[in-house]
Amino acid sequence: MKHLRNAKTYKAIGGASTVHAATANTAHRRGAPKTARATGKRGLHDLLELYNGLSGFHANTLGLGDFKTTYGEVSEPGIHALSEKFQTYAPLSKIPAARKNFYDLGSGIGRAVVGIAILNSEIQAHGIEIVPDRIRAAREAMNRIKHKDVARRIHISQGNFLEPNTSYRDACWIFISNILFNDATQKELAEKIEREVGPGTVIICCKELFFDKTKVEAVATATIPMTWSKTSVCYIYRRL
């Protein structure tokens, strides 16, 4: 997306991610269709190789004191769980091609972005992150991607995910690691999502967002393993 690639502001809130998918060798041998579960083994192998030696935990965050840059990631099983929840509440088979976009707001070194792209061959996966060191690690991982069909669908940008020139009108899935966001950021983010996203867009976040109930419905909670807790509860919303 042009508005993301050209982002020049550097005020955003840090976040993060990682990848795992269970194998389904038996189903594959029986000739079952290739699903995220069936292709998961390749995805996990690729991520381990792509991110070898890269970490977002010790990034330099000097000059970013106004933002919550404490780092944490979706764990390896968590990425697969995220993908399954998104597919449950907003199946890609029912989404127009122009809206098959995943956004990770505070994407860290991009593991979740890459993982979602690997597990879902139809999705364009976007990550927005504030910390320059984490952006550099994400781009280094991108440069290691050997599969062109995956690489061309990954878009990593440094910038403020709350800026007016960053829009989510084409999103179908949004993930937000917002557990440390303050009330003002939570409010601004909820209002931006209400204004911009289309009907049916699913938002999964680590802390409740207080939406206008006439615009966004709370549909479920789910356990999504994170680096800080294997039983972290996430909140699932859908734009009406």
TILO-925035 format. One record per residue (C-alpha): x, y negated, z negated; residue in three letters; residue number from 1. Coordinates in nm, 3 decimals, always signed. Layout:
BEGIN
((X, Y, Z), "ala", NUM)
...
END
This chain:
BEGIN
((+0.000, +0.000, +0.000), "met", 1)
((+0.145, -0.334, +0.106), "lys", 2)
((+0.028, -0.524, -0.199), "his", 3)
((+0.216, -0.279, -0.420), "leu", 4)
((+0.534, -0.247, -0.218), "arg", 5)
((+0.575, -0.623, -0.207), "asn", 6)
((+0.511, -0.683, -0.576), "ala", 7)
((+0.762, -0.940, -0.698), "lys", 8)
((+0.638, -1.009, -1.050), "thr", 9)
((+0.807, -0.813, -1.323), "tyr", 10)
((+0.550, -0.828, -1.601), "lys", 11)
((+0.388, -0.493, -1.662), "ala", 12)
((+0.356, -0.239, -1.934), "ile", 13)
((+0.581, +0.063, -1.943), "gly", 14)
((+0.453, +0.415, -1.945), "gly", 15)
((+0.553, +0.754, -1.812), "ala", 16)
((+0.505, +1.118, -1.699), "ser", 17)
((+0.635, +1.497, -1.606), "thr", 18)
((+0.514, +1.820, -1.420), "val", 19)
((+0.408, +2.180, -1.454), "his", 20)
((+0.165, +2.406, -1.277), "ala", 21)
((+0.079, +2.766, -1.355), "ala", 22)
((+0.145, +3.018, -1.080), "thr", 23)
((-0.119, +3.222, -0.908), "ala", 24)
((+0.086, +3.480, -0.725), "asn", 25)
((-0.184, +3.744, -0.747), "thr", 26)
((-0.444, +3.519, -0.587), "ala", 27)
((-0.196, +3.415, -0.320), "his", 28)
((-0.113, +3.777, -0.234), "arg", 29)
((-0.485, +3.842, -0.190), "arg", 30)
((-0.503, +3.566, +0.065), "gly", 31)
((-0.679, +3.307, -0.150), "ala", 32)
((-0.667, +2.945, -0.029), "pro", 33)
((-0.368, +2.739, -0.141), "lys", 34)
((-0.487, +2.541, -0.438), "thr", 35)
((-0.290, +2.334, -0.689), "ala", 36)
((-0.271, +2.646, -0.905), "arg", 37)
((-0.135, +2.856, -0.619), "ala", 38)
((+0.130, +2.603, -0.516), "thr", 39)
((+0.226, +2.513, -0.872), "gly", 40)
((+0.542, +2.725, -0.886), "lys", 41)
((+0.698, +2.527, -0.603), "arg", 42)
((+0.593, +2.202, -0.769), "gly", 43)
((+0.756, +2.285, -1.102), "leu", 44)
((+1.075, +2.400, -0.930), "his", 45)
((+1.090, +2.081, -0.723), "asp", 46)
((+1.042, +1.854, -1.023), "leu", 47)
((+1.313, +2.019, -1.226), "leu", 48)
((+1.553, +1.968, -0.937), "glu", 49)
((+1.438, +1.616, -0.851), "leu", 50)
((+1.471, +1.487, -1.207), "tyr", 51)
((+1.787, +1.670, -1.307), "asn", 52)
((+1.994, +1.418, -1.509), "gly", 53)
((+1.724, +1.147, -1.499), "leu", 54)
((+1.542, +1.016, -1.806), "ser", 55)
((+1.327, +0.720, -1.900), "gly", 56)
((+1.384, +0.743, -2.274), "phe", 57)
((+1.705, +0.539, -2.293), "his", 58)
((+1.624, +0.270, -2.038), "ala", 59)
((+1.739, -0.088, -2.097), "asn", 60)
((+1.432, -0.294, -2.197), "thr", 61)
((+1.608, -0.619, -2.287), "leu", 62)
((+1.405, -0.921, -2.186), "gly", 63)
((+1.078, -0.728, -2.197), "leu", 64)
((+0.991, -0.802, -2.558), "gly", 65)
((+0.640, -0.919, -2.469), "asp", 66)
((+0.549, -0.575, -2.339), "phe", 67)
((+0.504, -0.230, -2.490), "lys", 68)
((+0.791, -0.037, -2.331), "thr", 69)
((+0.808, +0.252, -2.580), "thr", 70)
((+0.846, +0.564, -2.368), "tyr", 71)
((+0.653, +0.886, -2.362), "gly", 72)
((+0.552, +1.126, -2.087), "glu", 73)
((+0.276, +1.362, -1.990), "val", 74)
((+0.429, +1.703, -2.056), "ser", 75)
((+0.479, +1.965, -1.787), "glu", 76)
((+0.150, +2.146, -1.861), "pro", 77)
((-0.017, +1.806, -1.892), "gly", 78)
((+0.032, +1.709, -1.527), "ile", 79)
((-0.145, +2.021, -1.413), "his", 80)
((-0.425, +1.956, -1.665), "ala", 81)
((-0.460, +1.598, -1.537), "leu", 82)
((-0.489, +1.718, -1.180), "ser", 83)
((-0.758, +1.969, -1.275), "glu", 84)
((-0.961, +1.709, -1.465), "lys", 85)
((-0.944, +1.463, -1.178), "phe", 86)
((-1.057, +1.733, -0.936), "gln", 87)
((-1.340, +1.829, -1.169), "thr", 88)
((-1.488, +1.481, -1.202), "tyr", 89)
((-1.390, +1.335, -0.862), "ala", 90)
((-1.321, +1.622, -0.618), "pro", 91)
((-1.108, +1.511, -0.325), "leu", 92)
((-1.337, +1.706, -0.093), "ser", 93)
((-1.604, +1.442, -0.163), "lys", 94)
((-1.378, +1.135, -0.141), "ile", 95)
((-1.338, +0.938, +0.186), "pro", 96)
((-0.985, +0.951, +0.325), "ala", 97)
((-0.927, +0.578, +0.268), "ala", 98)
((-0.991, +0.620, -0.104), "arg", 99)
((-0.775, +0.925, -0.174), "lys", 100)
((-0.533, +0.725, -0.388), "asn", 101)
((-0.398, +0.808, -0.734), "phe", 102)
((-0.254, +0.529, -0.951), "tyr", 103)
((-0.037, +0.573, -1.261), "asp", 104)
((-0.030, +0.240, -1.448), "leu", 105)
((+0.298, +0.238, -1.639), "gly", 106)
((+0.451, +0.522, -1.441), "ser", 107)
((+0.795, +0.546, -1.603), "gly", 108)
((+1.035, +0.743, -1.387), "ile", 109)
((+0.749, +0.867, -1.172), "gly", 110)
((+0.713, +1.232, -1.273), "arg", 111)
((+0.333, +1.223, -1.284), "ala", 112)
((+0.320, +1.039, -0.953), "val", 113)
((+0.542, +1.297, -0.783), "val", 114)
((+0.362, +1.583, -0.956), "gly", 115)
((+0.015, +1.471, -0.849), "ile", 116)
((+0.143, +1.431, -0.491), "ala", 117)
((+0.286, +1.784, -0.496), "ile", 118)
((-0.028, +1.940, -0.642), "leu", 119)
((-0.271, +1.754, -0.414), "asn", 120)
((-0.169, +1.743, -0.050), "ser", 121)
((-0.441, +1.492, +0.046), "glu", 122)
((-0.353, +1.225, -0.211), "ile", 123)
((-0.147, +0.908, -0.180), "gln", 124)
((+0.023, +0.870, -0.520), "ala", 125)
((+0.117, +0.524, -0.652), "his", 126)
((+0.315, +0.430, -0.962), "gly", 127)
((+0.362, +0.085, -1.114), "ile", 128)
((+0.627, +0.029, -1.384), "glu", 129)
((+0.787, -0.274, -1.553), "ile", 130)
((+1.127, -0.142, -1.664), "val", 131)
((+1.395, -0.174, -1.391), "pro", 132)
((+1.600, +0.122, -1.517), "asp", 133)
((+1.296, +0.347, -1.493), "arg", 134)
((+1.217, +0.223, -1.143), "ile", 135)
((+1.574, +0.302, -1.037), "arg", 136)
((+1.543, +0.655, -1.176), "ala", 137)
((+1.209, +0.702, -1.000), "ala", 138)
((+1.355, +0.591, -0.669), "arg", 139)
((+1.657, +0.815, -0.712), "glu", 140)
((+1.422, +1.109, -0.763), "ala", 141)
((+1.226, +1.005, -0.453), "met", 142)
((+1.548, +1.005, -0.250), "asn", 143)
((+1.601, +1.369, -0.348), "arg", 144)
((+1.266, +1.486, -0.214), "ile", 145)
((+1.323, +1.729, +0.071), "lys", 146)
((+0.960, +1.780, +0.170), "his", 147)
((+0.861, +1.494, +0.400), "lys", 148)
((+0.492, +1.567, +0.355), "asp", 149)
((+0.533, +1.488, -0.016), "val", 150)
((+0.778, +1.198, +0.015), "ala", 151)
((+0.561, +0.999, +0.256), "arg", 152)
((+0.272, +1.005, +0.009), "arg", 153)
((+0.462, +0.861, -0.290), "ile", 154)
((+0.477, +0.486, -0.356), "his", 155)
((+0.668, +0.343, -0.654), "ile", 156)
((+0.656, -0.030, -0.733), "ser", 157)
((+0.796, -0.260, -0.998), "gln", 158)
((+0.542, -0.518, -1.103), "gly", 159)
((+0.252, -0.609, -1.326), "asn", 160)
((-0.044, -0.379, -1.288), "phe", 161)
((-0.267, -0.659, -1.421), "leu", 162)
((-0.165, -0.916, -1.158), "glu", 163)
((-0.439, -1.037, -0.919), "pro", 164)
((-0.239, -0.926, -0.613), "asn", 165)
((-0.235, -0.566, -0.741), "thr", 166)
((-0.570, -0.412, -0.654), "ser", 167)
((-0.728, -0.073, -0.720), "tyr", 168)
((-1.016, -0.102, -0.473), "arg", 169)
((-0.894, +0.206, -0.287), "asp", 170)
((-0.843, +0.424, -0.597), "ala", 171)
((-1.021, +0.749, -0.666), "cys", 172)
((-0.803, +0.856, -0.964), "trp", 173)
((-0.632, +0.633, -1.224), "ile", 174)
((-0.416, +0.745, -1.517), "phe", 175)
((-0.316, +0.506, -1.796), "ile", 176)
((-0.084, +0.589, -2.086), "ser", 177)
((-0.228, +0.305, -2.295), "asn", 178)
((-0.183, +0.438, -2.646), "ile", 179)
((+0.024, +0.133, -2.755), "leu", 180)
((-0.162, -0.139, -2.562), "phe", 181)
((-0.292, -0.425, -2.773), "asn", 182)
((-0.655, -0.539, -2.772), "asp", 183)
((-0.595, -0.824, -2.527), "ala", 184)
((-0.431, -0.595, -2.272), "thr", 185)
((-0.702, -0.333, -2.319), "gln", 186)
((-0.972, -0.593, -2.254), "lys", 187)
((-0.801, -0.737, -1.947), "glu", 188)
((-0.739, -0.392, -1.803), "leu", 189)
((-1.100, -0.278, -1.856), "ala", 190)
((-1.234, -0.592, -1.689), "glu", 191)
((-0.999, -0.551, -1.391), "lys", 192)
((-1.108, -0.191, -1.341), "ile", 193)
((-1.474, -0.288, -1.365), "glu", 194)
((-1.425, -0.557, -1.099), "arg", 195)
((-1.217, -0.363, -0.854), "glu", 196)
((-1.271, +0.011, -0.843), "val", 197)
((-1.540, +0.175, -0.636), "gly", 198)
((-1.823, +0.404, -0.749), "pro", 199)
((-1.705, +0.748, -0.852), "gly", 200)
((-1.351, +0.644, -0.942), "thr", 201)
((-1.228, +0.844, -1.242), "val", 202)
((-1.005, +0.690, -1.508), "ile", 203)
((-0.817, +0.903, -1.760), "ile", 204)
((-0.640, +0.725, -2.047), "cys", 205)
((-0.474, +0.804, -2.379), "cys", 206)
((-0.679, +0.557, -2.584), "lys", 207)
((-1.042, +0.452, -2.551), "glu", 208)
((-1.117, +0.162, -2.319), "leu", 209)
((-1.430, -0.036, -2.398), "phe", 210)
((-1.608, -0.078, -2.067), "phe", 211)
((-1.942, -0.235, -1.990), "asp", 212)
((-2.161, +0.077, -2.010), "lys", 213)
((-2.370, -0.043, -1.717), "thr", 214)
((-2.058, -0.028, -1.497), "lys", 215)
((-1.841, +0.255, -1.631), "val", 216)
((-1.959, +0.571, -1.810), "glu", 217)
((-1.770, +0.783, -2.060), "ala", 218)
((-1.797, +1.138, -1.928), "val", 219)
((-1.571, +1.354, -2.146), "ala", 220)
((-1.260, +1.392, -2.355), "thr", 221)
((-0.983, +1.640, -2.278), "ala", 222)
((-0.667, +1.774, -2.436), "thr", 223)
((-0.374, +1.668, -2.218), "ile", 224)
((-0.033, +1.775, -2.355), "pro", 225)
((+0.212, +1.486, -2.394), "met", 226)
((+0.573, +1.465, -2.509), "thr", 227)
((+0.456, +1.328, -2.844), "trp", 228)
((+0.178, +1.584, -2.896), "ser", 229)
((+0.070, +1.910, -2.736), "lys", 230)
((-0.289, +1.835, -2.840), "thr", 231)
((-0.319, +1.471, -2.734), "ser", 232)
((-0.680, +1.374, -2.662), "val", 233)
((-0.749, +1.172, -2.349), "cys", 234)
((-1.064, +0.985, -2.253), "tyr", 235)
((-1.231, +1.032, -1.915), "ile", 236)
((-1.442, +0.759, -1.755), "tyr", 237)
((-1.619, +0.722, -1.421), "arg", 238)
((-1.722, +0.405, -1.238), "arg", 239)
((-2.096, +0.392, -1.175), "leu", 240)
END
